[in-house]
Amino acid sequence: MSFYYVYILASKRNGTLYIGVTGNLPRRIYDHKNDFVPGFTKKYGVHTLVYYERCEDRESAIRREKQINEWKRRWKLELIEKFNPEWKDLYDEIIE
């Protein structure tokens, strides 16, 4: 069974946020970190993985991403704070 992930990248603590969906979290974050993904994250330097959650399938991951994107910024920050209060980069955690 393959899973999908919703993830949040940040430029810094309480900085610019980016929310995405992927079926290969380590690879996608690697691509963001190395500016292989053109667009928003490259332009604004949003490279720190501060949150992720696993979803059972692509459709549920997309629904969750859209839900989080519609939230107020404060709610997104609270979600990150509950999951990762120190705002540490979780990339090493997902590649282990």
Buried (B, 14 or more C-beta within 10 A) or exposed (E): EEBBBBBBBBBEEEBBBBBBBBBEBBEBBBBBBEEEBEEEBBEBEBBBBBBBBEBEEBEBBBBBBEEBEEEEEEEBBEBBBEBBEEBEBBBEEBEE
